[in-house]
Amino acid sequence: SPLTAEERRLRDKKHLNDITAARLPPLHHSPTKLLSIEESIAIQIQQKVLYEEMQAKLAAQKLAERLNIKMLRFEPEGEASMQYREVRDED
């Protein structure tokens, strides 16, 4: 007699349990879903832009390390600008 899909799945699972102790990891993410071509292209373009930005930042960082350039914060209104000014008496 033909088995239903559920019975076949249980039988296959039991057989797999008899063969190996390996188990599939639990599914942490939502299952796959179909996307339209437009959505897929938009996602790919977004990922490409983010990838290129990351590559540019990494390349700039490596170049700065190689040339021994130190990047400091510039605060024209802050305390750092006052260090270079001389105090003069107006009288």
C-alpha positions as MATLAB code, in Angstrom:
seq = 'SPLTAEERRLRDKKHLNDITAARLPPLHHSPTKLLSIEESIAIQIQQKVLYEEMQAKLAAQKLAERLNIKMLRFEPEGEASMQYREVRDED';
ca = [
       0.000    0.000    0.000;
       1.308    3.463   -0.816;
       2.461    5.564    2.119;
       1.327    9.077    2.761;
       3.895   11.841    2.646;
       3.901   12.150    6.452;
       4.421    8.401    6.958;
       7.213    8.380    4.378;
       8.904   11.326    6.091;
       8.721    9.620    9.496;
      10.066    6.382    8.024;
      12.957    8.180    6.324;
      13.722   10.096    9.514;
      13.753    6.904   11.571;
      16.015    5.237    8.999;
      18.365    8.249    9.086;
      18.452    8.090   12.880;
      19.492    4.441   12.671;
      22.313    5.208   10.230;
      23.946    8.280   11.781;
      24.025   10.326   14.951;
      24.454   13.554   12.976;
      21.594   16.016   13.295;
      20.703   19.017   11.226;
      21.202   22.327   13.019;
      18.032   24.183   13.959;
      16.753   26.715   11.470;
      17.533   30.169   12.876;
      16.381   32.168    9.880;
      13.077   32.331    8.111;
      12.619   29.900    5.253;
      13.444   30.972    1.735;
      10.954   32.964   -0.253;
      10.563   33.795   -3.898;
      11.479   37.295   -5.033;
      10.581   39.092   -8.174;
      13.359   39.925  -10.596;
      13.061   43.628   -9.698;
      13.446   42.932   -5.965;
      16.388   40.643   -6.612;
      18.155   43.228   -8.768;
      17.526   45.971   -6.186;
      19.006   43.804   -3.427;
      22.023   42.907   -5.541;
      22.678   46.554   -6.405;
      22.375   47.545   -2.741;
      24.772   44.775   -1.711;
      27.226   45.806   -4.438;
      27.197   49.436   -3.267;
      27.738   48.411    0.356;
      30.532   46.033   -0.671;
      32.281   48.738   -2.699;
      32.000   51.214    0.194;
      33.511   48.646    2.548;
      36.318   47.913    0.084;
      37.057   51.657   -0.279;
      37.223   52.122    3.506;
      39.512   49.119    3.857;
      41.764   50.328    1.036;
      41.975   53.806    2.598;
      42.801   52.290    5.970;
      45.541   50.083    4.516;
      46.995   53.008    2.559;
      46.998   55.202    5.658;
      48.756   52.463    7.625;
      51.330   51.989    4.887;
      52.033   55.726    4.599;
      51.938   56.140    8.382;
      49.244   58.819    8.247;
      47.415   59.593   11.462;
      43.819   60.743   11.168;
      42.826   63.065   14.013;
      39.536   64.770   14.728;
      39.409   68.422   13.743;
      37.535   70.617   16.209;
      37.902   74.266   15.178;
      35.606   75.464   17.968;
      37.009   73.147   20.588;
      39.919   73.036   22.952;
      42.448   71.961   20.312;
      42.239   75.280   18.428;
      43.015   77.250   21.566;
      46.321   75.463   22.097;
      47.887   77.148   19.064;
      46.833   80.703   19.857;
      48.998   83.067   21.780;
      47.462   85.156   24.492;
      48.195   88.875   23.939;
      47.265   91.802   26.037;
      45.364   94.429   24.054;
      46.662   97.342   26.183;
];
